[in-house]
């Protein structure tokens, strides 16, 4: 399975970070720690035809 690298701003520390997203079609959601501040992020995204059609990273509770 191929992965796409996606860059975004952490909602905790506001640093620009990257994440590797699995190219499975359809919506996906999981929690991952920020590589800078180590706070948990709730990552939601949808990939269709190898394109990211939606992406959000919010503070995980």
PDB file with SEQRES, HELIX, SHEET and CRYST1 records, atoms N, CA, C and O in Angstrom:
SEQRES   1 A   61  UNK UNK UNK UNK UNK UNK UNK UNK UNK UNK UNK UNK UNK          
SEQRES   2 A   61  UNK UNK UNK UNK UNK UNK UNK UNK UNK UNK UNK UNK UNK          
SEQRES   3 A   61  UNK UNK UNK UNK UNK UNK UNK UNK UNK UNK UNK UNK UNK          
SEQRES   4 A   61  UNK UNK UNK UNK UNK UNK UNK UNK UNK UNK UNK UNK UNK          
SEQRES   5 A   61  UNK UNK UNK UNK UNK UNK UNK UNK UNK                          
SHEET    1 AA1 2 UNK A   3  UNK A   9  0                                        
SHEET    2 AA1 2 UNK A  16  UNK A  22 -1                                        
SHEET    1 AA2 3 UNK A  26  UNK A  33  0                                        
SHEET    2 AA2 3 UNK A  40  UNK A  48 -1                                        
SHEET    3 AA2 3 UNK A  51  UNK A  59 -1                                        
CRYST1    1.000    1.000    1.000  90.00  90.00  90.00 P 1           1          
ATOM      1  N   UNK A   1       0.844  -1.185   0.000  1.00  0.00           N  
ATOM      2  CA  UNK A   1       0.000   0.000   0.000  1.00  0.00           C  
ATOM      3  C   UNK A   1       0.886   1.243   0.000  1.00  0.00           C  
ATOM      4  O   UNK A   1       1.790   1.376   0.824  1.00  0.00           O  
ATOM      5  N   UNK A   2       0.616   2.138  -0.924  1.00  0.00           N  
ATOM      6  CA  UNK A   2       1.390   3.379  -0.994  1.00  0.00           C  
ATOM      7  C   UNK A   2       0.862   4.396   0.010  1.00  0.00           C  
ATOM      8  O   UNK A   2      -0.278   4.317   0.467  1.00  0.00           O  
ATOM      9  N   UNK A   3       1.721   5.349   0.337  1.00  0.00           N  
ATOM     10  CA  UNK A   3       1.369   6.407   1.271  1.00  0.00           C  
ATOM     11  C   UNK A   3       1.604   7.763   0.613  1.00  0.00           C  
ATOM     12  O   UNK A   3       2.481   7.916  -0.238  1.00  0.00           O  
ATOM     13  N   UNK A   4       0.797   8.743   1.027  1.00  0.00           N  
ATOM     14  CA  UNK A   4       0.952  10.121   0.577  1.00  0.00           C  
ATOM     15  C   UNK A   4       1.445  10.955   1.749  1.00  0.00           C  
ATOM     16  O   UNK A   4       0.943  10.812   2.864  1.00  0.00           O  
ATOM     17  N   UNK A   5       2.425  11.830   1.511  1.00  0.00           N  
ATOM     18  CA  UNK A   5       2.873  12.739   2.559  1.00  0.00           C  
ATOM     19  C   UNK A   5       2.027  14.007   2.477  1.00  0.00           C  
ATOM     20  O   UNK A   5       1.858  14.585   1.404  1.00  0.00           O  
ATOM     21  N   UNK A   6       1.498  14.432   3.627  1.00  0.00           N  
ATOM     22  CA  UNK A   6       0.636  15.610   3.689  1.00  0.00           C  
ATOM     23  C   UNK A   6       1.160  16.541   4.778  1.00  0.00           C  
ATOM     24  O   UNK A   6       1.479  16.095   5.880  1.00  0.00           O  
ATOM     25  N   UNK A   7       1.249  17.833   4.472  1.00  0.00           N  
ATOM     26  CA  UNK A   7       1.745  18.833   5.415  1.00  0.00           C  
ATOM     27  C   UNK A   7       0.579  19.644   5.964  1.00  0.00           C  
ATOM     28  O   UNK A   7      -0.333  20.016   5.225  1.00  0.00           O  
ATOM     29  N   UNK A   8       0.616  19.919   7.283  1.00  0.00           N  
ATOM     30  CA  UNK A   8      -0.441  20.705   7.923  1.00  0.00           C  
ATOM     31  C   UNK A   8       0.110  21.353   9.187  1.00  0.00           C  
ATOM     32  O   UNK A   8       1.226  21.057   9.613  1.00  0.00           O  
ATOM     33  N   UNK A   9      -0.683  22.239   9.780  1.00  0.00           N  
ATOM     34  CA  UNK A   9      -0.275  22.947  10.991  1.00  0.00           C  
ATOM     35  C   UNK A   9      -0.905  22.278  12.206  1.00  0.00           C  
ATOM     36  O   UNK A   9      -2.115  22.057  12.242  1.00  0.00           O  
ATOM     37  N   UNK A  10      -0.083  21.959  13.199  1.00  0.00           N  
ATOM     38  CA  UNK A  10      -0.565  21.329  14.427  1.00  0.00           C  
ATOM     39  C   UNK A  10      -1.465  22.315  15.185  1.00  0.00           C  
ATOM     40  O   UNK A  10      -1.075  23.466  15.381  1.00  0.00           O  
ATOM     41  N   UNK A  11      -2.655  21.888  15.614  1.00  0.00           N  
ATOM     42  CA  UNK A  11      -3.545  22.786  16.357  1.00  0.00           C  
ATOM     43  C   UNK A  11      -3.092  23.030  17.805  1.00  0.00           C  
ATOM     44  O   UNK A  11      -3.661  23.877  18.493  1.00  0.00           O  
ATOM     45  N   UNK A  12      -2.085  22.302  18.265  1.00  0.00           N  
ATOM     46  CA  UNK A  12      -1.548  22.498  19.622  1.00  0.00           C  
ATOM     47  C   UNK A  12      -0.398  23.502  19.625  1.00  0.00           C  
ATOM     48  O   UNK A  12      -0.439  24.498  20.348  1.00  0.00           O  
ATOM     49  N   UNK A  13       0.624  23.238  18.816  1.00  0.00           N  
ATOM     50  CA  UNK A  13       1.849  24.057  18.849  1.00  0.00           C  
ATOM     51  C   UNK A  13       1.992  24.968  17.630  1.00  0.00           C  
ATOM     52  O   UNK A  13       2.888  25.812  17.603  1.00  0.00           O  
ATOM     53  N   UNK A  14       1.136  24.820  16.630  1.00  0.00           N  
ATOM     54  CA  UNK A  14       1.092  25.634  15.415  1.00  0.00           C  
ATOM     55  C   UNK A  14       2.290  25.435  14.494  1.00  0.00           C  
ATOM     56  O   UNK A  14       2.489  26.211  13.559  1.00  0.00           O  
ATOM     57  N   UNK A  15       3.087  24.403  14.751  1.00  0.00           N  
ATOM     58  CA  UNK A  15       4.217  24.094  13.867  1.00  0.00           C  
ATOM     59  C   UNK A  15       3.722  23.363  12.618  1.00  0.00           C  
ATOM     60  O   UNK A  15       2.734  22.630  12.664  1.00  0.00           O  
ATOM     61  N   UNK A  16       4.422  23.574  11.508  1.00  0.00           N  
ATOM     62  CA  UNK A  16       4.132  22.855  10.268  1.00  0.00           C  
ATOM     63  C   UNK A  16       4.730  21.460  10.386  1.00  0.00           C  
ATOM     64  O   UNK A  16       5.935  21.319  10.595  1.00  0.00           O  
ATOM     65  N   UNK A  17       3.902  20.432  10.257  1.00  0.00           N  
ATOM     66  CA  UNK A  17       4.372  19.057  10.351  1.00  0.00           C  
ATOM     67  C   UNK A  17       3.845  18.258   9.163  1.00  0.00           C  
ATOM     68  O   UNK A  17       2.987  18.728   8.415  1.00  0.00           O  
ATOM     69  N   UNK A  18       4.363  17.060   9.003  1.00  0.00           N  
ATOM     70  CA  UNK A  18       3.883  16.198   7.923  1.00  0.00           C  
ATOM     71  C   UNK A  18       3.402  14.879   8.503  1.00  0.00           C  
ATOM     72  O   UNK A  18       3.772  14.485   9.609  1.00  0.00           O  
ATOM     73  N   UNK A  19       2.575  14.218   7.727  1.00  0.00           N  
ATOM     74  CA  UNK A  19       2.025  12.932   8.128  1.00  0.00           C  
ATOM     75  C   UNK A  19       1.949  12.056   6.878  1.00  0.00           C  
ATOM     76  O   UNK A  19       1.738  12.560   5.775  1.00  0.00           O  
ATOM     77  N   UNK A  20       2.120  10.767   7.048  1.00  0.00           N  
ATOM     78  CA  UNK A  20       1.980   9.832   5.936  1.00  0.00           C  
ATOM     79  C   UNK A  20       0.586   9.223   6.000  1.00  0.00           C  
ATOM     80  O   UNK A  20       0.200   8.646   7.016  1.00  0.00           O  
ATOM     81  N   UNK A  21      -0.166   9.354   4.914  1.00  0.00           N  
ATOM     82  CA  UNK A  21      -1.535   8.870   4.843  1.00  0.00           C  
ATOM     83  C   UNK A  21      -1.609   7.643   3.950  1.00  0.00           C  
ATOM     84  O   UNK A  21      -1.077   7.642   2.840  1.00  0.00           O  
ATOM     85  N   UNK A  22      -2.272   6.599   4.436  1.00  0.00           N  
ATOM     86  CA  UNK A  22      -2.491   5.401   3.631  1.00  0.00           C  
ATOM     87  C   UNK A  22      -3.430   5.745   2.480  1.00  0.00           C  
ATOM     88  O   UNK A  22      -4.394   6.487   2.669  1.00  0.00           O  
ATOM     89  N   UNK A  23      -3.158   5.213   1.294  1.00  0.00           N  
ATOM     90  CA  UNK A  23      -3.961   5.539   0.130  1.00  0.00           C  
ATOM     91  C   UNK A  23      -5.205   4.671  -0.028  1.00  0.00           C  
ATOM     92  O   UNK A  23      -5.718   4.549  -1.141  1.00  0.00           O  
ATOM     93  N   UNK A  24      -5.702   4.071   1.035  1.00  0.00           N  
ATOM     94  CA  UNK A  24      -6.947   3.317   0.967  1.00  0.00           C  
ATOM     95  C   UNK A  24      -8.084   4.285   0.664  1.00  0.00           C  
ATOM     96  O   UNK A  24      -8.144   5.374   1.234  1.00  0.00           O  
ATOM     97  N   UNK A  25      -8.975   3.894  -0.223  1.00  0.00           N  
ATOM     98  CA  UNK A  25     -10.098   4.759  -0.568  1.00  0.00           C  
ATOM     99  C   UNK A  25     -11.080   4.848   0.583  1.00  0.00           C  
ATOM    100  O   UNK A  25     -11.213   3.928   1.391  1.00  0.00           O  
ATOM    101  N   UNK A  26     -11.758   5.970   0.635  1.00  0.00           N  
ATOM    102  CA  UNK A  26     -12.793   6.170   1.638  1.00  0.00           C  
ATOM    103  C   UNK A  26     -12.302   6.924   2.851  1.00  0.00           C  
ATOM    104  O   UNK A  26     -11.114   7.228   2.964  1.00  0.00           O  
ATOM    105  N   UNK A  27     -13.220   7.230   3.766  1.00  0.00           N  
ATOM    106  CA  UNK A  27     -12.860   8.003   4.964  1.00  0.00           C  
ATOM    107  C   UNK A  27     -12.061   7.176   5.964  1.00  0.00           C  
ATOM    108  O   UNK A  27     -12.296   5.980   6.140  1.00  0.00           O  
ATOM    109  N   UNK A  28     -11.115   7.842   6.611  1.00  0.00           N  
ATOM    110  CA  UNK A  28     -10.301   7.213   7.646  1.00  0.00           C  
ATOM    111  C   UNK A  28     -10.172   8.187   8.812  1.00  0.00           C  
ATOM    112  O   UNK A  28     -10.203   9.402   8.619  1.00  0.00           O  
ATOM    113  N   UNK A  29     -10.027   7.655  10.011  1.00  0.00           N  
ATOM    114  CA  UNK A  29      -9.901   8.478  11.205  1.00  0.00           C  
ATOM    115  C   UNK A  29      -9.051   7.733  12.228  1.00  0.00           C  
ATOM    116  O   UNK A  29      -9.248   6.540  12.461  1.00  0.00           O  
ATOM    117  N   UNK A  30      -8.106   8.445  12.836  1.00  0.00           N  
ATOM    118  CA  UNK A  30      -7.291   7.846  13.887  1.00  0.00           C  
ATOM    119  C   UNK A  30      -6.602   8.930  14.697  1.00  0.00           C  
ATOM    120  O   UNK A  30      -6.620  10.101  14.319  1.00  0.00           O  
ATOM    121  N   UNK A  31      -5.999   8.546  15.803  1.00  0.00           N  
ATOM    122  CA  UNK A  31      -5.268   9.486  16.659  1.00  0.00           C  
ATOM    123  C   UNK A  31      -3.781   9.234  16.491  1.00  0.00           C  
ATOM    124  O   UNK A  31      -3.319   8.093  16.518  1.00  0.00           O  
ATOM    125  N   UNK A  32      -3.036  10.328  16.315  1.00  0.00           N  
ATOM    126  CA  UNK A  32      -1.577  10.265  16.175  1.00  0.00           C  
ATOM    127  C   UNK A  32      -0.976  11.451  16.917  1.00  0.00           C  
ATOM    128  O   UNK A  32      -1.564  12.532  16.940  1.00  0.00           O  
ATOM    129  N   UNK A  33       0.190  11.257  17.521  1.00  0.00           N  
ATOM    130  CA  UNK A  33       0.846  12.339  18.243  1.00  0.00           C  
ATOM    131  C   UNK A  33       1.591  13.269  17.289  1.00  0.00           C  
ATOM    132  O   UNK A  33       2.155  12.828  16.287  1.00  0.00           O  
ATOM    133  N   UNK A  34       1.585  14.565  17.617  1.00  0.00           N  
ATOM    134  CA  UNK A  34       2.359  15.555  16.862  1.00  0.00           C  
ATOM    135  C   UNK A  34       3.838  15.210  17.000  1.00  0.00           C  
ATOM    136  O   UNK A  34       4.305  14.889  18.093  1.00  0.00           O  
ATOM    137  N   UNK A  35       4.568  15.275  15.901  1.00  0.00           N  
ATOM    138  CA  UNK A  35       6.000  14.955  15.941  1.00  0.00           C  
ATOM    139  C   UNK A  35       6.826  16.045  16.608  1.00  0.00           C  
ATOM    140  O   UNK A  35       7.999  15.821  16.908  1.00  0.00           O  
ATOM    141  N   UNK A  36       6.247  17.223  16.851  1.00  0.00           N  
ATOM    142  CA  UNK A  36       6.976  18.323  17.498  1.00  0.00           C  
ATOM    143  C   UNK A  36       6.641  18.396  18.993  1.00  0.00           C  
ATOM    144  O   UNK A  36       7.537  18.338  19.835  1.00  0.00           O  
ATOM    145  N   UNK A  37       5.345  18.524  19.320  1.00  0.00           N  
ATOM    146  CA  UNK A  37       4.958  18.738  20.719  1.00  0.00           C  
ATOM    147  C   UNK A  37       4.427  17.477  21.411  1.00  0.00           C  
ATOM    148  O   UNK A  37       4.193  17.493  22.620  1.00  0.00           O  
ATOM    149  N   UNK A  38       4.237  16.409  20.675  1.00  0.00           N  
ATOM    150  CA  UNK A  38       3.786  15.109  21.194  1.00  0.00           C  
ATOM    151  C   UNK A  38       2.349  15.089  21.721  1.00  0.00           C  
ATOM    152  O   UNK A  38       1.944  14.108  22.343  1.00  0.00           O  
ATOM    153  N   UNK A  39       1.577  16.142  21.487  1.00  0.00           N  
ATOM    154  CA  UNK A  39       0.173  16.143  21.875  1.00  0.00           C  
ATOM    155  C   UNK A  39      -0.644  15.332  20.879  1.00  0.00           C  
ATOM    156  O   UNK A  39      -0.289  15.266  19.702  1.00  0.00           O  
ATOM    157  N   UNK A  40      -1.743  14.707  21.335  1.00  0.00           N  
ATOM    158  CA  UNK A  40      -2.533  13.862  20.445  1.00  0.00           C  
ATOM    159  C   UNK A  40      -3.378  14.666  19.453  1.00  0.00           C  
ATOM    160  O   UNK A  40      -3.963  15.693  19.795  1.00  0.00           O  
ATOM    161  N   UNK A  41      -3.420  14.172  18.232  1.00  0.00           N  
ATOM    162  CA  UNK A  41      -4.206  14.781  17.158  1.00  0.00           C  
ATOM    163  C   UNK A  41      -5.230  13.775  16.663  1.00  0.00           C  
ATOM    164  O   UNK A  41      -4.916  12.598  16.488  1.00  0.00           O  
ATOM    165  N   UNK A  42      -6.450  14.233  16.440  1.00  0.00           N  
ATOM    166  CA  UNK A  42      -7.460  13.419  15.790  1.00  0.00           C  
ATOM    167  C   UNK A  42      -7.379  13.744  14.299  1.00  0.00           C  
ATOM    168  O   UNK A  42      -7.695  14.858  13.879  1.00  0.00           O  
ATOM    169  N   UNK A  43      -6.961  12.778  13.520  1.00  0.00           N  
ATOM    170  CA  UNK A  43      -6.757  12.955  12.084  1.00  0.00           C  
ATOM    171  C   UNK A  43      -7.926  12.292  11.350  1.00  0.00           C  
ATOM    172  O   UNK A  43      -8.190  11.103  11.531  1.00  0.00           O  
ATOM    173  N   UNK A  44      -8.619  13.074  10.524  1.00  0.00           N  
ATOM    174  CA  UNK A  44      -9.709  12.582   9.680  1.00  0.00           C  
ATOM    175  C   UNK A  44      -9.390  12.954   8.244  1.00  0.00           C  
ATOM    176  O   UNK A  44      -9.067  14.107   7.957  1.00  0.00           O  
ATOM    177  N   UNK A  45      -9.478  11.986   7.340  1.00  0.00           N  
ATOM    178  CA  UNK A  45      -9.233  12.306   5.936  1.00  0.00           C  
ATOM    179  C   UNK A  45      -9.949  11.329   5.027  1.00  0.00           C  
ATOM    180  O   UNK A  45     -10.330  10.230   5.431  1.00  0.00           O  
ATOM    181  N   UNK A  46     -10.121  11.760   3.787  1.00  0.00           N  
ATOM    182  CA  UNK A  46     -10.729  10.919   2.756  1.00  0.00           C  
ATOM    183  C   UNK A  46      -9.857  10.991   1.518  1.00  0.00           C  
ATOM    184  O   UNK A  46      -9.468  12.075   1.085  1.00  0.00           O  
ATOM    185  N   UNK A  47      -9.552   9.836   0.951  1.00  0.00           N  
ATOM    186  CA  UNK A  47      -8.778   9.743  -0.279  1.00  0.00           C  
ATOM    187  C   UNK A  47      -9.635   9.046  -1.325  1.00  0.00           C  
ATOM    188  O   UNK A  47     -10.223   7.996  -1.067  1.00  0.00           O  
ATOM    189  N   UNK A  48      -9.696   9.643  -2.503  1.00  0.00           N  
ATOM    190  CA  UNK A  48     -10.404   9.046  -3.629  1.00  0.00           C  
ATOM    191  C   UNK A  48      -9.520   9.135  -4.860  1.00  0.00           C  
ATOM    192  O   UNK A  48      -8.998  10.204  -5.179  1.00  0.00           O  
ATOM    193  N   UNK A  49      -9.352   8.039  -5.540  1.00  0.00           N  
ATOM    194  CA  UNK A  49      -8.535   7.970  -6.758  1.00  0.00           C  
ATOM    195  C   UNK A  49      -7.149   8.575  -6.528  1.00  0.00           C  
ATOM    196  O   UNK A  49      -6.659   9.355  -7.344  1.00  0.00           O  
ATOM    197  N   UNK A  50      -6.522   8.205  -5.404  1.00  0.00           N  
ATOM    198  CA  UNK A  50      -5.174   8.643  -5.029  1.00  0.00           C  
ATOM    199  C   UNK A  50      -5.054  10.152  -4.783  1.00  0.00           C  
ATOM    200  O   UNK A  50      -3.951  10.697  -4.812  1.00  0.00           O  
ATOM    201  N   UNK A  51      -6.191  10.830  -4.541  1.00  0.00           N  
ATOM    202  CA  UNK A  51      -6.204  12.256  -4.225  1.00  0.00           C  
ATOM    203  C   UNK A  51      -6.858  12.472  -2.863  1.00  0.00           C  
ATOM    204  O   UNK A  51      -7.868  11.845  -2.543  1.00  0.00           O  
ATOM    205  N   UNK A  52      -6.274  13.361  -2.069  1.00  0.00           N  
ATOM    206  CA  UNK A  52      -6.854  13.718  -0.777  1.00  0.00           C  
ATOM    207  C   UNK A  52      -7.990  14.690  -1.037  1.00  0.00           C  
ATOM    208  O   UNK A  52      -7.758  15.795  -1.527  1.00  0.00           O  
ATOM    209  N   UNK A  53      -9.219  14.293  -0.716  1.00  0.00           N  
ATOM    210  CA  UNK A  53     -10.373  15.154  -0.966  1.00  0.00           C  
ATOM    211  C   UNK A  53     -10.825  15.905   0.293  1.00  0.00           C  
ATOM    212  O   UNK A  53     -11.520  16.918   0.202  1.00  0.00           O  
ATOM    213  N   UNK A  54     -10.424  15.399   1.468  1.00  0.00           N  
ATOM    214  CA  UNK A  54     -10.676  16.144   2.706  1.00  0.00           C  
ATOM    215  C   UNK A  54      -9.637  15.744   3.742  1.00  0.00           C  
ATOM    216  O   UNK A  54      -9.163  14.608   3.761  1.00  0.00           O  
ATOM    217  N   UNK A  55      -9.286  16.706   4.611  1.00  0.00           N  
ATOM    218  CA  UNK A  55      -8.315  16.445   5.667  1.00  0.00           C  
ATOM    219  C   UNK A  55      -8.566  17.419   6.806  1.00  0.00           C  
ATOM    220  O   UNK A  55      -8.697  18.622   6.583  1.00  0.00           O  
ATOM    221  N   UNK A  56      -8.632  16.900   8.026  1.00  0.00           N  
ATOM    222  CA  UNK A  56      -8.661  17.749   9.226  1.00  0.00           C  
ATOM    223  C   UNK A  56      -7.790  17.086  10.284  1.00  0.00           C  
ATOM    224  O   UNK A  56      -7.711  15.861  10.379  1.00  0.00           O  
ATOM    225  N   UNK A  57      -7.144  17.927  11.070  1.00  0.00           N  
ATOM    226  CA  UNK A  57      -6.374  17.473  12.238  1.00  0.00           C  
ATOM    227  C   UNK A  57      -6.787  18.394  13.379  1.00  0.00           C  
ATOM    228  O   UNK A  57      -6.559  19.603  13.330  1.00  0.00           O  
ATOM    229  N   UNK A  58      -7.392  17.815  14.396  1.00  0.00           N  
ATOM    230  CA  UNK A  58      -7.880  18.604  15.518  1.00  0.00           C  
ATOM    231  C   UNK A  58      -7.316  18.045  16.825  1.00  0.00           C  
ATOM    232  O   UNK A  58      -6.758  16.948  16.861  1.00  0.00           O  
ATOM    233  N   UNK A  59      -7.476  18.830  17.898  1.00  0.00           N  
ATOM    234  CA  UNK A  59      -7.011  18.399  19.205  1.00  0.00           C  
ATOM    235  C   UNK A  59      -7.822  17.187  19.645  1.00  0.00           C  
ATOM    236  O   UNK A  59      -9.052  17.246  19.671  1.00  0.00           O  
ATOM    237  N   UNK A  60      -7.167  16.113  19.986  1.00  0.00           N  
ATOM    238  CA  UNK A  60      -7.858  14.918  20.481  1.00  0.00           C  
ATOM    239  C   UNK A  60      -8.136  15.096  21.968  1.00  0.00           C  
ATOM    240  O   UNK A  60      -7.283  15.574  22.716  1.00  0.00           O  
ATOM    241  N   UNK A  61      -9.309  14.716  22.381  1.00  0.00           N  
ATOM    242  CA  UNK A  61      -9.718  14.861  23.788  1.00  0.00           C  
ATOM    243  C   UNK A  61      -9.429  13.616  24.560  1.00  0.00           C  
ATOM    244  O   UNK A  61      -9.706  13.554  25.758  1.00  0.00           O  
TER     245      UNK A  61                                                      
END                                                                             
